[in-house]
Amino acid sequence: MRPPAKSKGGQVQASRSKTVPPRGTALRDGQGQARRVHTLLTEACTALEALVSTLSIGLQTPVKEDVKAAHRRAHRMGRPAKIEADAELKAFVAARLDTLTFDQIATEVAAHFTPARRVSRSSIHRWWLKHR
């Protein structure tokens, strides 16, 4: 068998007249491309970290509240909830929300307050949903 013929530029010529680059050239090209991709990915990660830090700061200026919001809040339609209307009951329920279930809070309210000031589990839950 005869060795492949070399053409100009050091490339090996295949038997069907195709030129094949020298052995190390493809490896060097692949390494160069890998370095470029690595650089681009590093830059992308840096840009994403900057974006995340910018977004985590949040709004710098407070949102302007509606001028009539306080008046509307004070004069809502319908009857206010018992918990909302009674400051002592509200403080009692709020102090126990993190440690007790709604059933346990209702039981403690029944033990500490008169029947007119008692609230049910569902009313505690509704109040909690509004004031989370």
C-alpha positions in Angstrom: 0.0 0.0 0.0 1.3 3.4 -0.9 1.4 6.3 1.6 -1.0 9.2 0.9 0.4 12.1 -1.1 1.0 15.5 0.5 -0.2 18.6 -1.2 0.8 22.3 -0.6 0.3 23.5 3.0 1.1 20.2 4.6 -2.4 18.8 4.2 -2.7 15.1 3.5 -4.5 14.2 0.3 -6.9 11.3 0.5 -7.2 8.7 -2.2 -10.3 10.2 -3.6 -8.8 13.7 -3.9 -10.3 15.1 -0.6 -7.9 17.1 1.5 -7.7 16.2 5.2 -6.3 18.7 7.7 -3.2 17.7 9.7 -4.0 15.7 12.9 -3.5 18.4 15.5 -5.4 21.2 13.6 -8.9 19.8 14.4 -8.0 19.4 18.1 -6.7 23.0 18.3 -9.8 24.3 16.5 -12.0 22.4 18.9 -10.1 23.7 21.9 -10.3 27.3 20.6 -14.1 27.0 20.1 -14.5 25.5 23.6 -12.5 28.5 25.1 -14.7 30.9 23.2 -17.9 29.2 24.4 -16.5 29.1 28.0 -15.8 32.9 27.8 -19.3 33.6 26.4 -20.9 31.5 29.1 -18.9 33.2 31.8 -20.0 36.6 30.5 -23.7 35.4 30.4 -23.4 34.2 34.0 -22.0 37.5 35.1 -24.8 39.4 33.3 -27.4 37.1 34.9 -26.0 37.6 38.4 -26.1 41.4 37.8 -29.7 41.1 36.7 -30.7 39.0 39.8 -29.0 41.5 42.2 -30.8 44.4 40.4 -34.2 42.7 40.6 -33.7 41.6 44.3 -33.3 45.3 45.3 -36.9 45.9 44.2 -38.6 49.3 43.8 -36.5 52.2 45.1 -39.5 54.6 45.3 -42.6 53.7 47.3 -45.8 53.2 45.5 -48.0 56.3 45.7 -51.2 55.4 47.6 -54.6 56.5 46.4 -55.7 59.7 48.2 -59.1 58.3 48.9 -57.9 54.8 50.0 -58.0 55.4 53.7 -61.5 56.9 53.5 -62.8 54.0 51.4 -61.1 51.5 53.8 -62.8 53.1 56.8 -66.2 53.1 55.1 -66.5 49.7 53.4 -69.9 48.4 52.6 -71.4 45.8 54.9 -70.9 45.0 58.5 -67.2 44.8 59.7 -66.0 41.4 61.0 -66.1 40.9 64.8 -62.4 40.5 64.9 -61.7 43.7 63.0 -64.1 45.7 65.2 -62.8 44.5 68.5 -59.2 45.6 69.1 -58.7 43.3 72.1 -60.1 40.2 70.3 -58.0 41.1 67.2 -54.8 41.2 69.4 -55.7 38.0 71.1 -56.2 36.1 67.8 -53.2 37.7 66.1 -50.9 36.6 69.0 -52.0 33.0 68.6 -52.0 32.6 64.8 -48.4 31.4 64.5 -48.7 28.7 67.2 -52.3 27.4 67.2 -54.7 26.0 64.7 -57.9 27.9 63.9 -60.0 25.4 66.0 -57.7 25.9 69.0 -57.9 29.7 68.7 -61.7 29.5 68.5 -61.6 27.3 71.7 -59.4 29.8 73.5 -61.5 32.7 72.4 -64.6 30.9 73.8 -62.8 30.4 77.1 -61.6 34.0 77.5 -64.4 36.1 76.1 -68.1 36.5 76.6 -70.5 34.7 74.2 -71.2 38.0 72.4 -67.5 38.4 71.5 -66.9 34.7 70.5 -65.9 33.9 66.9 -65.9 30.7 64.9 -63.1 28.9 63.2 -64.4 29.9 59.8 -64.5 33.6 60.8 -61.0 33.4 62.1 -59.9 31.8 58.8 -61.7 34.5 56.7 -60.1 37.3 58.8 -56.6 35.6 58.4 -57.0 35.3 54.6 -57.7 39.1 54.4 -54.8 40.1 56.7 -52.0 37.7 55.7 
